[in-house]
Amino acid sequence: MTRTALVLGAGMVGVSCALALQKRGIAVTLIDRKEPGRETSYGNAGVLASSSIVPLNNPSLYAKIADYLGNRHPALNLSWRRAFTRPGWLLRFLWEARPSQAAARIAALQALTASTVDRHRALMTEAGVAHRLRENGTLKLWRTEAGHAGAQAEHDFLKRHGIASQILDRQGISAVEPSLNPIFPVGLLIPSVGSVDSPGAVTAAYAALFAERGGRIERAEVTALARQGAGWRASTTKGAFDADIAVVALGPWSGDLLEPLGLDPRLDVERGYHRHLKPQPGTNLARPVYDVDGAYYMAPMEQGYRITSGVDLSFRDAPDNHRQIDSATASAREAFPLGEVIGETWRGARPTLPDSVPMIGEAPRHPGLWLAFGNQHIGFSTGPITGEMIAAMVCREKPPIDPAPFRPGRYMS
């Protein structure tokens, strides 16, 4: 008899899980309240971040706390009301940044991200959207002469981990991105990083591939999850769906579904914003660039030039706060000749665990319930390998990388 699975969540992680399970002969139903790729996976900078191997809460965080807590830096907006509501999570996040944990976390994230471009290239080819892939790297930029030390330190760090990069002076930056205004004295080009021109469209194309291969996609809101005999039942706004196993890949909404089961994954969210702007005639940006001092990505997209904001630590469903995206937009206009804003400002949420490492594996005490969330800023990049890890473990195969650092049991017993 064919095994069956429910995958709850149709972002990049969920769609990737559905494809990987389907490839192993499992009949999969993919369920989400929106069309595939229209939530968290839609709003990122489209970067396939093979060099994003340092957790956000690394030891350097401590030196920045004063600026961050005072909301004096564009990288972070902190709602004190939220902080006082969940002080334990914030303290745990800070505690997990201690130096003794850094090496293990970096090793785990590098294992997770190393094959990002290769896996996406293969899937994009299968899905017929290979034209959306760029393989010309990303460019990190500093606005002051003090940035030379930062660029050198990052170059040396990446080199120690086998990732090539090139330090560029002002003329070197102009050579690779002639339309950038010459306000950056130093940059770091990381050639191995890829990017796409529409992360939402890529996710939707993967979902279409899943459907073409016989997968079932249901647009419905999941309201509850419960054991049903030897399997699992998802209650939704379109009725109940039963299967042998269930995979929770609902990103920042995953905790809502798990709490009634007595599972607390210590999950919280980081909100983020983006805005599209038109370029001025005769200008072009070949790759995503990251302005370190401005704390934003500017990425060429199908819809225009996407400006992303820093992290907004407010309640997940609180009203918008445009302080950071307004600051990022102003900084981006200093860096590049931008025209008018296209459409409305987008807001989304990213799932975040206290150690900045995702949760990938079977839930403790709940056989057949698999968890795939907490990928934070790298969910679009790491969706395909997350899906392969889940499918391999479900089928008792050897996962592509060691799953131990991502085990759900580290926070749930």
C-alpha positions in Angstrom: 0.0 0.0 0.0 1.3 3.5 -0.9 2.3 5.6 2.1 0.6 9.0 2.5 1.8 12.3 3.9 0.4 15.7 4.7 2.8 18.6 4.2 1.4 21.7 6.0 2.9 24.9 4.6 3.6 25.7 0.9 6.6 27.9 1.3 10.0 26.9 0.0 10.6 24.4 2.8 7.1 22.8 2.6 7.2 22.5 -1.2 10.7 21.0 -1.1 9.5 18.5 1.5 6.6 17.6 -0.7 8.8 17.1 -3.7 11.4 15.0 -1.8 8.7 12.7 -0.3 7.0 12.4 -3.7 10.2 11.3 -5.3 10.3 8.4 -2.9 6.9 7.1 -3.9 4.8 8.7 -1.1 1.5 10.2 -2.0 1.6 13.8 -0.7 -1.1 16.4 0.0 0.3 19.9 0.3 -1.9 22.3 2.3 -1.6 26.1 2.8 -4.0 28.9 3.3 -2.4 30.8 0.4 -1.0 29.9 -3.0 2.5 28.3 -2.9 5.3 30.8 -2.2 3.1 33.7 -1.2 4.1 34.1 2.5 7.6 34.2 3.9 9.2 32.7 0.8 7.9 35.5 -1.3 9.6 38.4 0.6 13.3 37.6 0.8 16.1 39.0 -1.3 16.3 35.9 -3.5 19.8 35.1 -2.4 21.0 31.5 -2.4 23.1 32.0 0.6 25.9 29.5 0.5 28.1 31.9 2.6 25.5 32.5 5.3 27.1 30.3 7.9 27.3 32.6 10.9 24.2 32.6 13.2 22.6 35.9 13.8 23.2 35.5 17.5 27.0 35.1 17.3 29.5 36.5 19.9 29.7 39.8 18.0 26.1 40.5 19.0 27.1 41.5 22.5 29.1 44.6 21.3 26.0 45.8 19.4 23.4 45.3 22.1 23.3 49.0 23.3 22.6 50.3 19.8 20.1 47.5 19.1 18.1 47.8 22.3 17.9 51.6 21.9 16.5 51.1 18.3 19.4 53.3 17.1 20.5 50.9 14.3 18.6 50.1 11.1 19.4 46.4 11.5 16.9 46.0 14.3 13.6 47.4 15.6 12.6 46.0 19.0 9.1 46.3 20.4 9.7 46.5 24.2 6.1 45.4 24.7 6.9 42.2 22.9 10.2 41.8 24.8 8.5 42.1 28.2 5.8 39.7 27.1 8.4 37.0 26.2 11.6 37.9 28.1 12.6 34.3 28.4 12.9 33.8 24.7 15.0 37.0 24.2 17.3 36.1 27.1 17.8 32.6 25.7 18.6 34.1 22.3 21.3 36.2 23.8 22.6 33.3 25.9 22.9 31.1 22.8 25.3 33.7 21.3 28.1 32.8 23.8 31.4 32.0 22.1 31.5 28.4 23.2 28.6 27.6 20.9 29.8 29.4 17.8 31.9 26.7 16.1 29.3 24.0 16.3 26.6 26.3 15.0 28.8 27.6 12.1 29.6 23.9 11.1 25.9 23.0 11.2 24.9 26.0 9.0 27.7 25.4 6.6 26.6 21.8 6.1 23.1 23.0 5.5 24.0 25.8 3.0 26.9 24.3 1.1 24.9 22.6 -1.6 22.3 25.4 -1.9 23.1 26.6 -5.5 23.5 23.1 -6.8 20.2 21.9 -5.4 18.3 24.9 -6.6 19.9 24.7 -10.1 18.8 21.1 -10.4 15.2 21.9 -9.3 14.9 25.0 -11.4 16.0 23.0 -14.4 13.4 20.3 -13.7 10.7 23.0 -13.1 11.6 24.9 -16.3 12.7 28.1 -14.6 16.4 27.9 -14.9 16.4 31.3 -16.6 15.6 32.8 -13.2 18.9 31.7 -11.7 21.9 34.1 -11.5 25.3 32.7 -10.6 27.4 35.8 -10.4 27.7 36.2 -6.6 26.6 38.9 -4.2 28.4 42.1 -3.2 28.7 43.3 0.4 29.5 47.0 0.8 30.9 49.2 3.5 30.4 53.0 3.6 33.4 54.1 5.7 37.1 53.5 5.6 36.7 51.5 8.8 35.0 48.9 6.6 38.3 47.7 5.3 38.9 45.8 8.6 35.5 44.3 8.4 35.9 43.2 4.8 39.3 41.7 5.5 38.0 39.9 8.6 35.1 38.4 6.7 37.3 37.5 3.7 39.7 35.6 6.1 36.8 33.9 7.9 35.3 32.7 4.7 38.6 31.5 3.4 39.1 29.4 6.6 35.8 27.7 5.7 36.6 27.1 2.0 34.5 29.9 0.6 36.2 32.2 -1.9 35.7 36.0 -1.8 37.4 39.0 -3.3 38.0 42.3 -1.5 37.3 45.3 -3.8 38.3 48.9 -3.5 36.2 51.8 -4.9 37.4 51.2 -8.4 36.9 47.5 -8.2 33.3 48.0 -7.0 32.7 50.3 -10.0 34.1 47.7 -12.4 31.6 45.1 -11.3 28.6 47.4 -10.7 29.1 50.6 -12.7 25.7 52.1 -11.8 26.4 52.1 -8.1 27.2 55.6 -6.8 30.9 55.7 -5.7 30.1 56.0 -1.9 31.5 52.7 -0.9 35.3 52.6 -0.3 35.4 48.8 0.1 33.3 45.8 -0.9 33.5 42.0 -0.7 32.4 40.0 -3.7 31.4 36.4 -2.9 31.2 34.6 -6.3 29.7 31.3 -5.1 26.5 32.8 -3.9 23.6 32.6 -6.3 20.3 34.5 -6.6 17.0 34.5 -8.4 14.8 37.2 -9.8 11.6 36.2 -8.1 11.7 33.9 -5.1 7.9 33.7 -5.1 7.8 32.6 -8.7 10.5 30.0 -8.1 8.6 28.5 -5.2 5.4 28.4 -7.3 7.2 26.7 -10.1 8.4 24.0 -7.7 4.8 23.5 -6.5 3.7 23.3 -10.1 6.3 20.6 -10.7 5.0 18.7 -7.7 1.4 18.9 -9.1 2.5 17.8 -12.6 4.0 14.7 -11.0 0.6 13.8 -9.4 0.8 15.8 -6.1 -2.3 17.2 -4.5 -2.4 20.9 -3.5 -5.2 22.1 -1.2 -5.7 25.8 -0.5 -7.1 25.8 3.1 -6.2 27.1 6.5 -5.1 24.3 8.9 -6.9 24.8 12.2 -5.8 21.7 14.1 -3.6 18.7 14.0 -4.2 15.4 15.9 -3.4 11.8 16.0 -5.8 9.7 14.0 -5.3 6.0 14.6 -1.8 5.2 13.5 -1.6 8.3 11.4 -2.4 12.0 11.5 -5.4 14.2 10.8 -5.3 17.9 9.7 -8.5 19.8 10.3 -8.9 22.6 7.8 -11.4 25.1 6.5 -12.0 22.6 3.7 -12.5 19.6 5.9 -10.2 16.9 7.4 -7.3 15.3 5.6 -5.7 12.0 6.9 -2.4 10.5 6.2 0.3 8.2 7.6 2.6 11.1 8.5 2.4 14.8 8.8 5.1 17.4 8.2 4.7 20.8 9.8 6.4 23.4 7.7 4.3 26.4 8.5 7.2 28.7 9.3 6.3 31.3 11.9 2.8 29.7 12.4 4.2 26.3 13.2 4.1 26.8 17.0 0.3 27.7 16.9 -0.4 24.2 15.5 2.0 22.3 17.9 1.0 23.9 21.2 -2.3 21.9 21.6 -0.2 18.8 21.2 1.9 19.8 24.2 4.9 20.7 22.1 6.7 24.0 22.6 9.5 24.4 20.0 10.6 27.8 21.5 9.7 29.4 18.2 9.5 33.1 17.7 9.4 35.4 14.7 11.3 38.1 13.0 9.3 40.5 10.9 10.7 42.0 7.8 9.7 44.4 5.0 10.5 44.9 1.3 9.7 47.6 -1.2 10.1 47.6 -5.0 11.4 50.7 -6.9 12.1 51.5 -10.5 15.6 52.1 -11.7 16.5 55.3 -13.5 16.9 54.8 -17.3 20.3 53.6 -18.3 21.2 52.0 -15.0 21.6 48.4 -14.0 22.4 46.2 -11.1 23.8 42.8 -12.0 23.5 41.1 -8.6 22.1 41.6 -5.1 24.2 44.0 -3.0 24.2 44.3 0.8 24.9 47.7 2.4 26.4 46.8 5.8 25.9 50.2 7.4 22.5 50.7 5.9 21.4 47.1 6.9 19.5 46.4 3.7 19.7 44.2 0.6 19.0 45.8 -2.8 18.3 43.0 -5.3 17.3 43.2 -9.0 13.9 41.4 -9.3 11.4 40.8 -12.0 9.1 43.4 -10.3 11.9 46.1 -10.0 14.7 46.7 -7.5 13.7 45.1 -4.2 14.9 46.9 -1.0 14.7 44.7 2.1 14.7 45.9 5.7 16.4 44.8 8.9 14.7 42.7 11.6 11.6 44.0 13.2 11.1 42.2 16.6 7.5 43.1 17.1 4.5 40.8 17.6 3.9 38.7 14.5 0.5 40.2 13.7 1.1 43.8 15.0 0.5 46.8 12.6 3.3 47.7 10.3 6.2 49.8 11.4 8.0 51.4 8.4 10.9 53.0 10.3 13.4 50.5 9.0 12.2 50.2 5.4 11.9 53.9 5.1 15.5 54.2 6.3 16.6 51.4 4.0 14.9 53.1 1.0 16.6 56.4 1.7 20.0 54.7 2.0 19.4 52.8 -1.2 18.7 56.0 -3.0 22.1 57.3 -1.9 23.7 54.2 -3.3 21.9 53.7 -6.6 19.8 55.9 -9.0 16.3 54.7 -8.1 12.9 56.0 -9.3 9.4 55.8 -8.0 8.1 53.1 -5.6 6.2 50.3 -7.3 3.1 49.0 -5.5 2.7 48.6 -1.7 5.3 47.8 1.0 5.3 44.1 1.8 5.6 42.7 5.3 6.3 39.1 6.3 7.6 37.0 9.2 10.5 34.6 9.5 10.5 31.6 11.9 13.4 31.9 14.5 14.7 29.5 17.1 16.9 30.7 20.0 20.1 29.1 18.5 19.4 30.4 14.9 19.5 26.8 13.7 16.3 25.2 12.1 14.4 22.3 13.5 14.4 19.3 11.2 13.3 15.9 12.4 10.6 13.8 14.1 8.8 15.4 17.0 9.5 13.8 20.4 6.8 11.5 21.7 4.8 11.9 18.5 5.7 9.2 15.9 5.0 10.2 12.4 5.0 13.9 13.1 7.9 15.6 11.4 9.0 19.2 11.9 10.7 21.4 9.3 10.8 25.1 10.3 13.0 27.7 12.0 15.1 28.3 8.9 15.1 32.0 9.8 16.7 34.2 7.0 17.9 31.2 5.0 14.7 29.2 4.4 14.6 30.0 0.7 18.2 28.8 0.3 17.9 25.7 2.5 14.5 24.5 1.5 15.7 21.8 -0.9 18.2 20.2 1.5 15.6 20.4 4.4 13.2 18.5 2.2 15.7 15.9 1.4 16.6 15.5 5.0 13.0 15.0 6.1 12.3 12.5 3.3 15.4 10.5 3.9 14.6 10.2 7.6 11.0 9.3 6.9 12.2 6.5 4.6 15.0 5.4 6.9 17.7 6.5 4.5 20.9 8.2 5.3 20.3 12.0 5.3 22.5 14.1 3.0 24.1 15.7 6.1 24.2 14.9 9.9 20.7 15.8 11.3 21.8 15.8 14.9 22.3 19.6 15.2 18.8 20.2 13.9 17.0 17.6 16.1 13.7 18.8 17.6 14.6 17.2 20.9 17.1 19.9 21.7 14.2 22.2 22.7 11.4 19.7 23.2 11.4 16.6 25.3 
